[in-house]
Amino acid sequence: CPSNICRFLPSLPGYVYAVKDKNVYVNLFLSNSTSLNVAGKKVALSQDTQYPWNGDIAIKVDDNKVGQFGMKIRIPGWVKGQPVPSDLYYYSDGKRLGYTITVNGKKVAAQVTADGYYTINRKWKKGDVVRVHFDMEARTVRANNKVEADRGCISVERGPIVYCAEWPDNKGFDIMSILENREPQFTEGKLSYDGFIDPKYKNVLTLYKGQNLETLSENVQTLAYNKEGKLTTKDETLELIPYFAWAHRGNGNMKVWLPQDVKAAKPTAPATLAAQAKVEFSSPVPAKGSITDGLVPADENDRSIPYCHWWPKQNTTEWITYTFPEAKEIKTSTVYWYDDQPWGGCKVPDSWKLYYQDEAGNWKEVPGADAYPTLKGTACNVNFDPVKTKAVKLELKQPEKYSCGLFEWSVK
């Protein structure tokens, strides 16, 4: 949000440092210099660091007119083994990270006070340097088991940075079909910012030049069903980038929560007839690709996956056609209807039928259809006598005061 960026930048200094009584709170770590008013007198500090890419921070006292004061350094939750201050997420790798803090190269009397800050209270001199080191390693995180969408999956963090897998770095396979090892091992790497900058801005922006992202790579497996329906596996190297950097290199898949339990994995299926077909609608609808993406609702109340709909049109006859690259024999079809009743505007159709195109280009109803179910959010199957055709059409009648929608339509 551009307006929030404008608000955030001038407020940033107030997030980095805070002052209360004769205490200076160092909350965030980034290279900067500042002049603070402590008990009515000037204290000037500066930081030199590559955080969050490494855990080394140097805090220098550039000027001190107040004499003795407490420097309170925040110890991040990720150092203390807490992804967040609740039980929503937890580290699953058993690692215990540590930290060291010195003044002018020596350990000093200090303590973590009740407010959670590492507090050094002393008479500071100009030129004093506090060196902070946080151990920083790639770690795996699991969500509370009550978070159904993340169950059986891990996410990856390094320091305060959350990582993700994105399609441009993993072009040789489907990142949606991976399965994590039980004991993941990560290798650190670098990736230039250059590939994340739109070409039209490369002569305008300059600060990104020579800068790199810290990346991670690991060995994983991909799962896929072959044409015979047998599950196969293949070893792959998964490249991970910081989550904040995704969506700058074109459209494609991205994944933060990576399956580690087999039950959470989603093997790639062979390309369906629907996925190979040219899809056309009777009128413009949103999310056209949703009906061939292979995603189906868990139950009649699941509205978490993509769907298309004809809202706000009502009481009309609508259709969808699949045109195949070559004639195919089909004998069954399945539809998952979208219905958000009793509060929404979509409802299952009053009726629907399936048609195929004969060699002369005429539409004919499929012969011997056993039923045209209109059940909410579940598989509605119709079986019929086999026909060979290059195109098939789903035709539906919308209710008088409602629109229709569907999650998925497949033919076999």
ZIMO-V775253 format. One record per pair of residues at least 24 apart in sequence whose C-alpha atoms are under 8 Angstrom apart, sorted by the first residue. I is the first residue (numbers start at 1). J is the second residue. Records with the same first field share a line. If there is no record, write none. Layout:
I=J / J
This chain:
22=68 / 69 / 70
23=69 / 70 / 71 / 72
24=69 / 70 / 71 / 72
25=71 / 72 / 73 / 74
26=71 / 72 / 73 / 74
27=73 / 74
28=74
29=57
38=66
39=66
41=65 / 66
42=66
52=159 / 160 / 161
53=159 / 214
54=136 / 159
55=132 / 133 / 134 / 135 / 136 / 159
56=131 / 132 / 133 / 134
57=131 / 132 / 133
58=129 / 130 / 131 / 132
59=129 / 130 / 131 / 132
60=127 / 128 / 129 / 130
61=124 / 125 / 126 / 127 / 128 / 129
62=126 / 127 / 128
63=125 / 126 / 127
64=124 / 125 / 126
67=123 / 124 / 125
68=121 / 122 / 123 / 124
69=121 / 122 / 123 / 124
70=119 / 120 / 121 / 122
71=119 / 120 / 121
72=117 / 118 / 119 / 120
73=117 / 118 / 119
74=116 / 117 / 118
75=116 / 117 / 118
78=159 / 160
79=134 / 135 / 159
83=141
87=144
88=143 / 144
89=141 / 142 / 143 / 144
90=141 / 142 / 143 / 144
91=139 / 140 / 141 / 142
92=139 / 140 / 141 / 142
93=139 / 140 / 141 / 183
95=139
97=134 / 135 / 136
98=134 / 135
99=132 / 133 / 134 / 135
100=132 / 133 / 134
101=130 / 131 / 132 / 133
102=130 / 131 / 132
103=128 / 129 / 130 / 131
104=128 / 129 / 130 / 131
105=130 / 131
138=186
150=257
151=264
152=259 / 260 / 261 / 262 / 263 / 264
153=257 / 258 / 259 / 260 / 261 / 264
154=257 / 258 / 259 / 260
155=256 / 257 / 258
156=256
161=242 / 243
162=242 / 243
163=240 / 241 / 242 / 243 / 256
164=240 / 241 / 242 / 243 / 246 / 254 / 255 / 256 / 257
165=238 / 239 / 240 / 241 / 254 / 255 / 256
166=239 / 240 / 241 / 246 / 252 / 253 / 254 / 255
167=252 / 253 / 254
168=249 / 252
169=239 / 240
170=238 / 239
173=222
174=222 / 268
175=222 / 253 / 254 / 255
176=253 / 255 / 266 / 267 / 268
177=222 / 223 / 224 / 265 / 266 / 267 / 268
178=220 / 221 / 222 / 223 / 258 / 259 / 265 / 266 / 267
179=220 / 221 / 222 / 223 / 258 / 259 / 260 / 261 / 262 / 265
180=219 / 220 / 221 / 258 / 259 / 260 / 261
181=219 / 220 / 221 / 260
182=260
184=218 / 219
185=218 / 219
186=216 / 217 / 218
187=216 / 217 / 218
188=214 / 215 / 216 / 217
189=214 / 215 / 216 / 217
190=214 / 215
191=215
195=249
196=245 / 248 / 249
197=248
198=248
213=241 / 242
214=241 / 242
215=239 / 240 / 241 / 242
216=240 / 241
222=267
223=265 / 266 / 267 / 268
224=267 / 268 / 269 / 270
225=267 / 268 / 269 / 270
226=269 / 270
227=270
231=267
272=410
273=324 / 410 / 411 / 412
274=322 / 409 / 410 / 411
276=324 / 325
277=322 / 323 / 324 / 325
278=321 / 322 / 323 / 324
279=320 / 321 / 322 / 323
280=320 / 321 / 322
281=318 / 319 / 320 / 321
282=318 / 319 / 320
283=310 / 318
284=310
285=309 / 310
290=407 / 408
291=406 / 407 / 408 / 409
292=408 / 409 / 410
293=408
294=408
295=407 / 408
296=336 / 407 / 408
297=336 / 377 / 378 / 407
298=377
299=377 / 378
300=376 / 377 / 378
301=377
302=377
305=407
306=407
307=338 / 405 / 406 / 407 / 408
308=405 / 406 / 407
309=346 / 403 / 404 / 405 / 406
310=403 / 404 / 405
311=345 / 346 / 402 / 403 / 404 / 405
312=345 / 402 / 403
313=402 / 403
314=398 / 399 / 400 / 401 / 402 / 403
315=397 / 398 / 399 / 400 / 401 / 402 / 403
316=397 / 398 / 399 / 400
317=395 / 396 / 397 / 398
318=395 / 396 / 397 / 398
319=393 / 394 / 395 / 396
320=393 / 394 / 395
321=391 / 392 / 393 / 394
322=391 / 392 / 393
323=390 / 391 / 392
324=390 / 391
325=390
326=390
327=388 / 389 / 390 / 391
328=388 / 389 / 390
329=386 / 387 / 388 / 389 / 412
330=386 / 387 / 388 / 389 / 411 / 412
331=383 / 384 / 385 / 386 / 387 / 411 / 412
332=381 / 382 / 383 / 384 / 411 / 412
333=381 / 382 / 383 / 409 / 410 / 411 / 412
334=379 / 380 / 381 / 382 / 408 / 409 / 410 / 411
335=379 / 380 / 381 / 406 / 407 / 408 / 409 / 410
336=376 / 377 / 378 / 379 / 380 / 406 / 407 / 408 / 409
337=374 / 375 / 376 / 377 / 378 / 380 / 404 / 405 / 406 / 407 / 408
338=376 / 377 / 404 / 405 / 406 / 407
339=376 / 377 / 404 / 405
345=402 / 403
346=402 / 403 / 404 / 405
347=399 / 402 / 403 / 404 / 405
348=374 / 375 / 376 / 398 / 399 / 404 / 405
349=374 / 396 / 397 / 398 / 399 / 403 / 404
350=374 / 396 / 397 / 398 / 399
351=396 / 397 / 398
352=394 / 395 / 396 / 397
353=394 / 395 / 396
354=392 / 393 / 394 / 395
355=392 / 393 / 394 / 395
356=387 / 389 / 391 / 392 / 393
357=389 / 390 / 391 / 392
358=389
359=389
